């Protein structure tokens, strides 16, 4: 009797799960949402151009050296490569035959015009929060740009990830469509910031770690995440040990988002591209709203991560070597005291980007150098030269270890194997 009861219960669970999967094929929430009447076409297009900047649509839908929005950019993932589509109004290779309803279904429900599931490399779990009015404005702008006849290459995903129908399972587990709902207990500015950060800004696409199947870990939303295919770490926005937003003054955060640098921090790597192509073009009001929302996030300890440790008996020699290298290659800009000259040369003393558990970013900065974004507020940023050609793995591990333990900084030392991994050379 007990065995039959257990089997019946399992059967009901499987039936419920199967129903949820099937529902993904036939149900489109808010499919009948009314399109926004277009009284001022030019105004709608201008608004849409602004929203395209806010979503940084150009970054993914433009190949290096290619025509704007014509697609063809290859996005490497752990499951294979995604080729971004042409979203110009070309009738045969773009979205020229789409209407505003088709575009709304893609943004809100993650489905193409023909009903196919879209891969979540297109961040529709975030874009689902965008209002119908903003979706229509964005579509109006995309329909106004010059059409480009450029076919979209097929994705190069490994089996079984190339079986698009399996996305029904993924969606039933991880995707819940729904427009952003205002929090009536918060200010209009806070809600505007939340709408931009959670929606078009899709900040958690980088700043949240991902599960086995590529879903964002919403239980630790914005708590930091490794971007393995870019080999950068997006720091936690909810930990003072990493991005440190709780300690940062609001004006400093506004400057960081708008210009890429402030008196307390500078952005490099993928975030520099976001500021350069997207955030610097947003209004002061919207940047202020995003900063206000981000500043309101509760600051907690970052989740523990694996640490690479150099043996204690070698620590003194490693730090001594790092100190010598720092004096030779780094002190002229960052100062003997590590205080730098903000915002030109970022301080290293007390720099959370140097001391957080993940060592990816400081190691890559020493190896490859980098520049903050060139923005209207900082048109000629100072950059850092690459030292990877000059310093071997032992040298880089020593100097980064020294940075993490000088001037009051305290963090684990870095092993040469960790440097070798991020240099791109296979481990022995």
C-alpha positions as CSV (number, residue, x, y, z in Angstrom):
1,X,0.0,0.0,0.0
2,X,2.8,2.4,0.9
3,X,4.7,1.5,-2.3
4,X,1.6,2.4,-4.4
5,X,1.1,5.7,-2.5
6,X,4.7,6.6,-3.2
7,X,4.5,5.7,-6.9
8,X,1.2,7.7,-7.2
9,X,2.8,10.7,-5.6
10,X,5.9,10.5,-7.9
11,X,3.5,10.2,-10.9
12,X,1.7,13.3,-9.9
13,X,5.0,15.2,-9.5
14,X,6.1,14.1,-12.9
15,X,2.8,15.0,-14.4
16,X,3.0,18.4,-12.9
17,X,6.5,18.9,-14.2
18,X,5.5,17.8,-17.7
19,X,2.5,20.2,-17.6
20,X,4.8,23.1,-16.8
21,X,7.1,22.2,-19.7
22,X,4.2,21.9,-22.1
23,X,2.9,25.2,-20.9
24,X,6.0,26.9,-22.2
25,X,5.0,26.0,-25.8
26,X,1.4,27.2,-25.6
27,X,1.2,30.0,-23.0
28,X,2.6,33.6,-23.5
29,X,1.8,35.7,-20.5
30,X,0.6,39.3,-21.4
31,X,0.5,38.3,-25.1
32,X,-2.5,40.6,-25.6
33,X,-0.9,43.6,-23.9
34,X,-2.1,46.6,-26.0
35,X,0.5,48.3,-28.2
36,X,1.3,51.9,-27.5
37,X,-0.4,54.3,-29.9
38,X,2.2,56.2,-31.9
39,X,1.3,59.9,-32.1
40,X,4.8,61.2,-32.4
41,X,7.0,58.9,-34.5
42,X,10.1,61.0,-34.2
43,X,9.7,61.2,-30.4
44,X,9.2,57.5,-30.1
45,X,12.3,56.8,-32.2
46,X,14.3,59.2,-30.1
47,X,13.1,57.6,-26.9
48,X,13.9,54.1,-28.4
49,X,17.4,55.2,-29.3
50,X,17.9,56.2,-25.7
51,X,16.6,52.9,-24.4
52,X,18.8,51.0,-26.8
53,X,21.7,52.8,-25.2
54,X,20.4,51.9,-21.7
55,X,20.3,48.2,-22.7
56,X,23.7,48.4,-24.5
57,X,22.0,46.6,-27.4
58,X,24.8,47.7,-29.8
59,X,27.4,45.7,-27.8
60,X,26.0,42.3,-28.6
61,X,24.3,43.0,-31.9
62,X,27.3,44.5,-33.7
63,X,30.4,42.5,-34.7
64,X,33.8,44.1,-34.5
65,X,34.1,46.3,-37.6
66,X,30.6,45.4,-38.7
67,X,27.5,47.5,-39.4
68,X,25.5,48.6,-36.3
69,X,22.9,46.2,-35.1
70,X,23.6,43.8,-38.1
71,X,24.5,41.0,-35.7
72,X,27.3,38.5,-36.2
73,X,29.1,38.9,-32.9
74,X,30.1,35.6,-31.5
75,X,29.4,35.1,-27.8
76,X,31.4,32.2,-26.3
77,X,29.6,30.2,-23.6
78,X,30.4,27.0,-21.7
79,X,27.9,25.3,-24.0
80,X,29.3,26.5,-27.4
81,X,29.0,29.7,-29.3
82,X,26.0,32.0,-29.8
83,X,25.9,34.2,-32.9
84,X,23.9,37.3,-32.3
85,X,21.2,38.0,-34.9
86,X,20.7,40.9,-37.3
87,X,18.0,43.3,-35.8
88,X,18.1,45.9,-38.5
89,X,14.8,46.3,-40.5
90,X,16.0,44.2,-43.4
91,X,13.1,42.1,-44.6
92,X,15.0,39.0,-45.5
93,X,17.8,38.8,-42.9
94,X,16.7,41.1,-40.1
95,X,13.4,42.0,-38.3
96,X,11.9,44.0,-41.2
97,X,8.8,41.7,-41.3
98,X,8.3,41.9,-37.5
99,X,5.7,44.1,-35.9
100,X,5.6,45.6,-32.4
101,X,3.7,42.6,-31.1
102,X,6.4,40.2,-32.3
103,X,9.1,42.4,-30.7
104,X,7.1,42.5,-27.4
105,X,6.9,38.7,-27.3
106,X,10.6,38.4,-27.8
107,X,11.4,41.0,-25.1
108,X,8.7,39.8,-22.6
109,X,8.4,36.1,-23.3
110,X,11.7,35.2,-24.9
111,X,10.1,33.8,-28.1
112,X,10.9,34.7,-31.7
113,X,8.4,35.8,-34.3
114,X,7.9,32.1,-35.4
115,X,7.4,31.0,-31.8
116,X,10.8,29.4,-31.3
117,X,12.4,29.8,-27.9
118,X,15.2,32.3,-27.7
119,X,18.4,31.3,-26.0
120,X,18.9,33.3,-22.7
121,X,22.2,34.7,-24.0
122,X,19.6,37.3,-25.0
123,X,18.7,38.4,-21.5
124,X,15.0,38.2,-21.8
125,X,14.7,37.2,-18.1
126,X,15.7,40.8,-17.5
127,X,14.0,42.4,-20.5
128,X,10.7,40.8,-19.5
129,X,10.5,43.5,-16.8
130,X,10.5,46.3,-19.5
131,X,7.1,48.0,-20.0
132,X,5.1,47.6,-23.3
133,X,5.5,51.3,-23.9
134,X,9.3,51.1,-23.7
135,X,9.4,47.9,-25.8
136,X,7.4,49.7,-28.5
137,X,9.7,52.7,-28.5
138,X,12.7,50.5,-28.8
139,X,11.1,48.7,-31.7
140,X,10.3,52.0,-33.3
141,X,13.9,53.0,-33.2
142,X,15.2,49.8,-34.6
143,X,12.8,50.0,-37.5
144,X,14.1,53.5,-38.3
145,X,17.8,52.6,-38.7
146,X,19.3,51.6,-42.0
147,X,18.6,48.0,-43.0
148,X,21.6,45.7,-43.5
149,X,21.3,42.5,-45.6
150,X,23.4,40.2,-43.5
151,X,22.2,36.7,-42.7
152,X,22.6,35.6,-39.1
153,X,24.9,32.6,-38.7
154,X,23.6,29.5,-37.0
155,X,24.7,29.0,-33.4
156,X,27.5,26.5,-32.8
157,X,26.2,24.8,-29.6
158,X,27.2,21.3,-28.4
159,X,24.6,18.5,-28.0
160,X,22.2,18.6,-26.3
161,X,22.3,22.4,-25.9
162,X,21.6,22.7,-29.6
163,X,18.2,21.1,-29.1
164,X,16.2,24.3,-28.8
165,X,13.0,22.5,-27.6
166,X,14.9,21.6,-24.4
167,X,14.7,25.3,-23.5
168,X,11.1,24.5,-22.4
169,X,12.6,22.7,-19.4
170,X,15.0,25.5,-18.7
171,X,12.3,28.1,-18.9
172,X,9.9,26.1,-16.6
173,X,12.7,26.1,-14.0
174,X,14.2,29.5,-14.3
175,X,12.0,32.0,-16.2
176,X,9.0,33.9,-14.9
177,X,7.9,36.7,-17.3
178,X,6.5,39.8,-15.8
179,X,6.9,43.6,-16.1
180,X,8.6,45.4,-13.2
181,X,6.1,46.2,-10.4
182,X,6.6,49.5,-8.6
183,X,7.4,49.3,-4.9
184,X,4.9,51.8,-3.4
185,X,7.0,52.0,-0.2
186,X,9.9,53.4,-2.1
187,X,10.5,56.8,-3.9
188,X,10.0,57.4,-7.6
189,X,13.8,57.7,-8.0
190,X,14.4,54.3,-6.3
191,X,11.8,52.6,-8.5
192,X,13.3,54.1,-11.6
193,X,16.7,52.9,-10.6
194,X,15.4,49.4,-9.8
195,X,13.6,49.3,-13.2
196,X,16.8,50.2,-15.1
197,X,19.1,47.9,-13.1
198,X,16.8,44.9,-13.1
199,X,15.5,45.4,-16.6
200,X,17.3,47.0,-19.6
201,X,20.6,47.3,-17.6
202,X,20.5,43.5,-16.9
203,X,23.2,44.0,-14.3
204,X,22.8,40.6,-12.7
205,X,23.8,39.0,-16.0
206,X,27.4,39.6,-15.0
207,X,27.3,40.5,-11.3
208,X,25.5,37.2,-10.2
209,X,27.0,33.8,-10.4
210,X,25.4,31.2,-12.6
211,X,24.2,27.7,-12.0
212,X,25.0,24.5,-13.9
213,X,22.6,25.3,-16.7
214,X,23.5,28.9,-17.0
215,X,20.8,30.5,-14.9
216,X,21.5,33.5,-12.7
217,X,21.5,32.6,-9.0
218,X,18.7,34.9,-7.9
219,X,19.1,33.7,-4.3
220,X,22.4,35.6,-4.3
221,X,21.4,38.3,-6.8
222,X,24.2,40.8,-7.6
223,X,26.5,39.0,-5.2
224,X,29.3,38.7,-7.7
225,X,30.1,36.2,-10.5
226,X,32.9,34.9,-12.6
227,X,32.6,35.5,-16.3
228,X,34.6,32.4,-17.4
229,X,34.5,33.1,-21.2
230,X,35.7,36.7,-20.6
231,X,38.0,35.6,-17.8
232,X,37.0,38.5,-15.6
233,X,35.2,38.6,-12.2
234,X,32.3,41.0,-11.8
235,X,32.4,42.0,-8.1
236,X,29.6,41.7,-5.7
237,X,27.4,44.8,-5.5
238,X,26.1,43.6,-2.1
239,X,29.4,43.2,-0.3
240,X,31.7,45.9,1.1
241,X,34.5,43.5,0.8
242,X,34.2,43.7,-3.0
243,X,32.6,46.6,-4.9
244,X,32.1,48.4,-1.6
245,X,29.0,50.4,-2.5
246,X,28.0,50.7,1.1
247,X,31.1,52.8,1.9
248,X,31.1,54.7,-1.4
249,X,29.5,58.2,-1.4
250,X,26.6,58.6,-3.7
251,X,28.4,61.2,-5.8
252,X,31.3,58.9,-6.2
253,X,29.1,56.1,-7.5
254,X,27.4,58.5,-9.9
255,X,30.8,59.6,-11.3
256,X,31.9,55.9,-11.6
257,X,28.8,54.9,-13.6
258,X,28.8,58.1,-15.7
259,X,32.5,58.7,-16.4
260,X,34.2,55.4,-15.5
261,X,36.3,56.8,-12.7
262,X,35.9,58.7,-9.4
263,X,38.1,59.7,-6.5
264,X,37.6,56.2,-5.0
265,X,37.5,53.8,-7.9
266,X,38.0,53.2,-11.6
267,X,36.4,50.6,-13.9
268,X,38.3,48.3,-16.3
269,X,37.6,45.3,-18.4
270,X,34.0,44.5,-19.5
271,X,32.6,47.2,-17.2
272,X,34.7,49.8,-19.1
273,X,32.8,48.8,-22.3
274,X,29.5,49.1,-20.5
275,X,30.3,52.7,-19.4
276,X,31.8,53.7,-22.7
277,X,28.9,52.4,-24.9
278,X,26.0,52.7,-22.6
279,X,26.0,54.4,-19.2
280,X,27.8,57.6,-20.2
281,X,24.9,58.5,-22.5
282,X,22.2,58.1,-19.8
283,X,20.6,61.2,-18.3
284,X,21.9,62.5,-15.0
285,X,18.5,61.7,-13.5
286,X,18.7,58.0,-14.6
287,X,22.3,57.6,-13.5
288,X,21.4,59.1,-10.1
289,X,18.4,56.8,-9.9
290,X,20.5,53.7,-10.6
291,X,23.1,54.8,-8.1
292,X,20.4,55.5,-5.4
293,X,19.0,52.0,-6.0
294,X,22.4,50.3,-5.9
295,X,23.3,52.2,-2.7
296,X,20.2,50.9,-1.1
297,X,21.1,47.2,-1.5
298,X,21.9,45.5,1.8
299,X,25.6,45.0,2.1
300,X,26.5,41.5,3.3
301,X,29.5,39.2,3.3
302,X,30.3,37.7,-0.1
303,X,29.8,33.9,-0.4
304,X,33.1,32.0,0.3
305,X,35.2,31.1,-2.7
306,X,38.1,28.7,-3.2
307,X,41.5,30.3,-2.3
308,X,44.9,29.7,-3.8
309,X,47.5,29.7,-1.0
310,X,51.2,30.0,-1.1
311,X,52.9,28.0,1.7
312,X,53.7,30.0,4.8
313,X,57.5,29.3,4.6
314,X,57.6,30.9,1.2
315,X,55.5,33.9,2.1
316,X,58.3,36.2,3.3
317,X,60.4,35.6,0.1
318,X,57.4,36.0,-2.1
319,X,56.5,39.4,-0.5
320,X,60.0,40.6,-0.6
321,X,60.3,39.8,-4.3
322,X,56.9,41.5,-4.9
323,X,58.1,44.6,-3.1
324,X,61.2,44.9,-5.3
325,X,59.1,44.5,-8.5
326,X,56.6,47.0,-7.3
327,X,59.3,49.6,-6.6
328,X,60.7,49.0,-10.1
329,X,57.6,48.9,-12.2
330,X,54.6,50.3,-10.2
331,X,55.7,52.9,-7.7
332,X,56.2,55.8,-10.2
333,X,52.4,55.9,-10.8
334,X,50.8,54.3,-7.8
335,X,53.3,55.7,-5.2
336,X,55.6,54.1,-2.7
337,X,52.7,54.3,-0.2
338,X,50.1,52.8,-2.7
339,X,47.9,55.9,-2.5
340,X,48.1,56.6,-6.3
341,X,46.9,59.9,-7.7
342,X,43.1,59.7,-8.1
343,X,41.5,59.5,-10.5
344,X,44.5,59.3,-12.8
345,X,46.3,56.5,-11.0
346,X,44.0,54.5,-8.8
347,X,45.0,53.9,-5.2
348,X,46.0,50.3,-4.3
349,X,46.0,50.8,-0.6
350,X,42.6,49.8,0.7
351,X,41.5,48.8,-2.9
352,X,38.9,46.1,-2.6
353,X,39.5,45.1,-6.2
354,X,43.0,44.0,-5.2
355,X,42.0,42.2,-1.9
356,X,38.8,40.4,-2.7
357,X,38.9,36.6,-2.7
358,X,38.9,36.3,-6.5
359,X,42.3,37.2,-7.9
360,X,41.3,37.1,-11.6
361,X,41.1,40.9,-12.1
362,X,44.4,42.1,-10.5
363,X,46.3,39.2,-12.2
364,X,44.8,40.1,-15.6
365,X,45.5,43.8,-15.1
366,X,49.2,43.1,-14.4
367,X,49.4,40.7,-17.3
368,X,47.4,42.6,-19.9
369,X,47.1,46.2,-18.6
370,X,44.0,48.1,-19.5
371,X,42.3,51.4,-19.9
372,X,39.3,53.0,-18.2
373,X,36.6,54.0,-20.7
374,X,37.0,57.2,-22.8
375,X,33.9,59.2,-21.8
376,X,32.6,62.8,-22.1
377,X,33.7,63.4,-18.5
378,X,37.0,61.7,-18.9
379,X,37.9,61.8,-22.7
380,X,41.6,61.0,-22.3
381,X,41.9,58.4,-19.6
382,X,45.3,57.2,-18.4
383,X,45.9,53.5,-18.9
384,X,48.1,50.8,-17.4
385,X,50.7,49.1,-19.6
386,X,50.8,45.3,-19.9
387,X,53.6,43.5,-18.0
388,X,52.8,40.0,-19.1
389,X,55.6,40.1,-21.7
390,X,58.1,41.3,-19.1
391,X,57.2,39.4,-16.0
392,X,57.0,35.6,-15.6
393,X,54.4,33.8,-13.6
394,X,56.6,33.9,-10.4
395,X,57.0,37.6,-10.8
396,X,53.3,38.3,-11.4
397,X,52.3,36.1,-8.4
398,X,54.8,37.9,-6.2
399,X,53.8,41.5,-7.1
400,X,50.1,40.7,-6.9
401,X,50.6,39.0,-3.5
402,X,52.5,42.1,-2.4
403,X,49.7,44.4,-3.5
404,X,47.3,42.2,-1.5
405,X,49.4,42.5,1.7
406,X,51.0,46.0,1.7
407,X,49.8,49.3,3.3
408,X,47.3,47.5,5.5
409,X,45.8,45.3,2.8
410,X,45.3,41.7,4.0
411,X,44.5,38.8,1.6
412,X,45.7,35.4,0.6
413,X,48.9,35.2,-1.5
414,X,48.7,34.2,-5.2
415,X,50.3,31.0,-6.5
416,X,52.2,31.1,-9.9
417,X,49.8,28.4,-11.1
418,X,46.9,30.9,-10.7
419,X,48.8,33.4,-12.9
420,X,49.5,30.7,-15.5
421,X,45.9,29.8,-15.7
422,X,44.8,33.4,-16.4
423,X,47.7,34.0,-18.8
424,X,46.0,31.4,-21.0
425,X,48.8,28.8,-20.8
426,X,47.7,25.2,-20.0
427,X,48.8,23.9,-16.6
428,X,51.3,21.1,-16.6
